[in-house]
């Protein structure tokens, strides 16, 4: 979680993370604390609050997938379509 959390923080400080005033995401952001270990790795935790931080963690994880798949132009859905159960 450290590299995507660092990237999320960088984008946040640059004003590039826009949540459109979503009150739930704003509430969750207020519950997040970033914890650092001795190796300078960071991760979001809820040490400050027992309330939810899931939206922030999901945003960090989504950013990680975007960074890892940067430049990929294809999608599995282009090849096989959507499967229905």
C-alpha positions as a Markdown table, in Angstrom:
| # | Residue | x | y | z |
|---|---|---|---|---|
| 1 | Unk | 0.0 | 0.0 | 0.0 |
| 2 | Unk | 2.9 | 2.4 | 0.4 |
| 3 | Unk | 3.7 | 3.4 | -3.2 |
| 4 | Unk | 0.0 | 4.1 | -4.1 |
| 5 | Unk | -0.6 | 5.9 | -0.8 |
| 6 | Unk | 2.5 | 8.1 | -1.5 |
| 7 | Unk | 1.2 | 8.8 | -5.0 |
| 8 | Unk | -2.3 | 9.5 | -3.7 |
| 9 | Unk | -0.8 | 12.0 | -1.2 |
| 10 | Unk | 1.3 | 13.7 | -3.8 |
| 11 | Unk | -1.7 | 14.1 | -6.1 |
| 12 | Unk | -3.8 | 15.3 | -3.2 |
| 13 | Unk | -1.2 | 18.0 | -2.3 |
| 14 | Unk | -1.1 | 19.0 | -6.0 |
| 15 | Unk | -4.8 | 19.5 | -5.9 |
| 16 | Unk | -5.4 | 16.8 | -8.5 |
| 17 | Unk | -7.7 | 14.6 | -6.3 |
| 18 | Unk | -11.2 | 16.0 | -6.8 |
| 19 | Unk | -14.1 | 14.3 | -5.0 |
| 20 | Unk | -16.8 | 16.8 | -6.1 |
| 21 | Unk | -17.7 | 17.7 | -2.5 |
| 22 | Unk | -18.9 | 14.1 | -1.7 |
| 23 | Unk | -19.9 | 14.3 | 2.0 |
| 24 | Unk | -19.2 | 10.6 | 2.7 |
| 25 | Unk | -15.7 | 10.7 | 1.1 |
| 26 | Unk | -15.0 | 13.9 | 3.1 |
| 27 | Unk | -16.2 | 12.2 | 6.3 |
| 28 | Unk | -14.0 | 9.1 | 5.6 |
| 29 | Unk | -11.0 | 11.4 | 4.8 |
| 30 | Unk | -11.4 | 12.9 | 8.2 |
| 31 | Unk | -11.1 | 9.5 | 9.8 |
| 32 | Unk | -7.8 | 8.5 | 8.1 |
| 33 | Unk | -4.4 | 8.6 | 9.7 |
| 34 | Unk | -1.3 | 7.7 | 7.7 |
| 35 | Unk | 1.0 | 5.4 | 9.5 |
| 36 | Unk | 4.8 | 5.2 | 8.8 |
| 37 | Unk | 7.1 | 2.4 | 9.6 |
| 38 | Unk | 10.9 | 2.4 | 10.1 |
| 39 | Unk | 11.5 | 1.7 | 6.4 |
| 40 | Unk | 9.5 | 4.9 | 5.4 |
| 41 | Unk | 6.5 | 2.8 | 4.2 |
| 42 | Unk | 3.2 | 4.4 | 4.7 |
| 43 | Unk | -0.4 | 3.1 | 4.8 |
| 44 | Unk | -3.8 | 4.5 | 5.7 |
| 45 | Unk | -5.2 | 3.4 | 9.1 |
| 46 | Unk | -8.0 | 4.5 | 11.3 |
| 47 | Unk | -6.0 | 4.9 | 14.5 |
| 48 | Unk | -7.7 | 8.3 | 15.1 |
| 49 | Unk | -11.2 | 7.0 | 14.7 |
| 50 | Unk | -13.2 | 3.8 | 14.8 |
| 51 | Unk | -15.3 | 5.1 | 11.9 |
| 52 | Unk | -15.0 | 4.0 | 8.2 |
| 53 | Unk | -12.1 | 4.8 | 5.9 |
| 54 | Unk | -13.1 | 2.3 | 3.1 |
| 55 | Unk | -13.7 | 4.9 | 0.4 |
| 56 | Unk | -10.2 | 6.4 | 0.9 |
| 57 | Unk | -8.6 | 2.9 | 0.8 |
| 58 | Unk | -10.6 | 2.1 | -2.3 |
| 59 | Unk | -9.4 | 5.3 | -4.0 |
| 60 | Unk | -5.8 | 4.4 | -3.1 |
| 61 | Unk | -6.2 | 0.9 | -4.5 |
| 62 | Unk | -7.9 | 2.2 | -7.7 |
| 63 | Unk | -5.0 | 4.6 | -8.2 |
| 64 | Unk | -2.6 | 1.7 | -7.8 |
| 65 | Unk | -4.4 | -0.2 | -10.6 |
| 66 | Unk | -4.3 | 2.8 | -12.8 |
| 67 | Unk | -0.6 | 3.3 | -12.3 |
| 68 | Unk | 0.2 | -0.4 | -12.9 |
| 69 | Unk | -1.9 | -0.5 | -16.0 |
| 70 | Unk | -0.8 | 2.8 | -17.5 |
| 71 | Unk | -0.4 | 2.5 | -21.2 |
| 72 | Unk | -2.6 | -0.6 | -21.5 |
| 73 | Unk | -5.2 | 0.0 | -24.2 |
| 74 | Unk | -7.1 | -3.2 | -24.2 |
| 75 | Unk | -9.7 | -4.7 | -21.9 |
| 76 | Unk | -10.7 | -8.2 | -21.3 |
| 77 | Unk | -14.2 | -7.1 | -22.2 |
| 78 | Unk | -13.0 | -6.2 | -25.7 |
| 79 | Unk | -12.0 | -9.8 | -26.3 |
| 80 | Unk | -14.7 | -11.9 | -24.6 |
| 81 | Unk | -17.5 | -9.5 | -23.7 |
| 82 | Unk | -19.4 | -9.5 | -20.4 |
| 83 | Unk | -20.3 | -12.8 | -18.8 |
| 84 | Unk | -23.7 | -13.1 | -17.2 |
| 85 | Unk | -24.6 | -15.6 | -14.4 |
